[in-house]
Amino acid sequence: MLKGIAASEGIGIGKVVTIRQQKVTYEQRQVADPDGETERLHDAIEQFKERTEALAQEMEKSVNPKEAEIIRGHMVMLSDPFMVSQMDDMIKNDSICAEAAAETVLDMFKMMFASAEDELTQQRATDVEDIKTRLLKILLGIEEADLKTLPAGTVLVVNDLTPSMTAELNRDNIAAIVTESGGLTSHSAILSRALEIPAVLSVLNATVTLKDSSTVIVDGSNGEVINDPAVSQVEEYEARRDEYLKEKEMLKSFIGRETLTLDGAKKEVFCNIGNPKDGIQAKERDGEGVGLFRTEFLFMDRDSMPDEQEQYEAYKKVCDTLEGKTIIIRTLDVGGDKEIPYMNLVKEENPFLGFRAVRYCLQNEEQYKLQLRALIRANNDTTGNLWIMVPMVTTVGEMKAVRAMVSDLAEEMDMKMPKVGTMIETPAAFVIADVLAKYCDFFSIGTNDLTQYIMACDRGNSNVAYLYKAYDPAVLRAIRRIIESGIDAGIPVGMCGEAAADPLLIPMLISFGLEEFSVSPTSVLKTRSEIARWSKAEADRITDDVMALETAGEVYDYLMKNVAK
Amino acid sequence: MVSKVTKVVNSQGFHMRPATVFVGEMAKFQSDINLVCEGKTVNAKSLMNIIASAIKCGMEVEVTADGPDEEAALAKAVEMIDNGLGED
């Protein structure tokens, strides 16, 4: 079995067709007529643009307009008059042929892009390489490999899937894609996901190891390629593929629908996001709001604090993207385990019990006020319903202090006061949940940290990781108590940890009275479909049984038997 | 020559799409327009050079313009950067 990056979900079984992008070679010549050579270059560039426009138009039909824009970008790049004049100058001054001039200049930009510090710019280097290869082929009169005529059931094996290749693919005939390079955010990955073709990327030596017309299984969900599978394996994977496709169709039927239990009680499925761009994904995946927007991305990988305006733009962007929906934004959750040099946090012996999150923020009031002001403004200026969520609360005093700050700032700015609530993730917060509720407009249960703190185990430490289970009766009792406290106080309760998306726990969460389930964007439909399986009565029955059990193991076995499909 | 210092506010900085829109507008002016960022000077009419400069959100940029329509060019460039380069 070959391993690679699981870039596009699904299973494909078919016969290998390898496309080797051979290196385009030519002999570098001195030219006698530089003007004629410059003209030849410009003709080739024009032809490049015409062909690319034609490809882009095909792509709009076969893939979608957004992906076609990637390839239109190639036209824009090659239209840069300053880059083209650099090529012209080389032809004129050094009397070299158009091929050499184009390659030298494009290679230079490729190097510059590849050595940039940010990933997005680095990826543009792939575009420059694609542009170069296609421009050289036009200059040399080399025909492109024809991908339109690939037979049905093809597993396409390539070094790298270029945007121009993708435009030509007939998706009905391609069972799967395997490449030797590219990561999760590469064009190859984005395009194969857009085409809904299973893909495994960065498989070492795939074009050599996988032989033409041999049968392979490509598991795009797990990043595995099985070469020359046994008949039994093919059968097994065919069954899994059919199961996957059936599930995918079933989930599609939940798009745009309200989240309802079997007996019609309204629930909400929100998304957990880490940056404003994820907001777009949350919307595309049909999230009904944002249950956790982590703001750390704004503060990390930089030399100084983001100012109020920059923070405001980021928060506003998410509110604008998910117009009118509830957006719960967690204030800065830094601590000894996350390094942010300019904040001068010292390394601690025990960072999870140390100077972090709200503890740090309340000691650095001026800095915290910047974030709170940005949040109040974003809430005021958009139709979004922005809620402020305070992490790592252990005492009522912390909640009172933050509320007072938000209320003073809102008054000072003459803006409406956003809702302020807490993420319940410490044992102290759970024990005093009934008291905390008086000072909170909402609760959100962060089950990842809550589990870790209740069980007093570091989930990163493999010697004690066995204790880290949301199925533990201790954790389940805590979750029940928190939800009940919220309901008694009349405030909404959500959950933003991994447990919210766990099909095994969903009936219990319904029974406890949880209203909002915040999950990763890719899990929205799945979670909605799981919620739809349960009526309150049935969920209560499961809960009664489970709450009588004594260990995490017993709970898990029971849920596997009675809840898992 | 005229110049002004401003700050990139859109989350993507000068990436493909925002840079394309920006370059398209700058091409309409006769003046030479440059962006100076972290000591590097970049031709504001060259998409490739702008992308290579990887100017990110939060960075300070000095815009300079030199030529017959320098005032208008500078005003437009600063306005576009301040308005987030049309990023949506």
Interface residues (C-beta under 8 A of the other chain):
Chain A: E69 G73 V76 M77 S79 D80 P81 F82 M83 F109 M112 F113 A116 E117 D118 L120 T121 R124 N275 P276 K277 R302 P306 Q309 E310 E313 A314 K317
Chain B: V9 N10 S11 Q12 H15 M16 R17 T20 V23 A27 N43 K45 S46 L47 M48 N49 I51 A52 A54 K56 C57 G58 G84
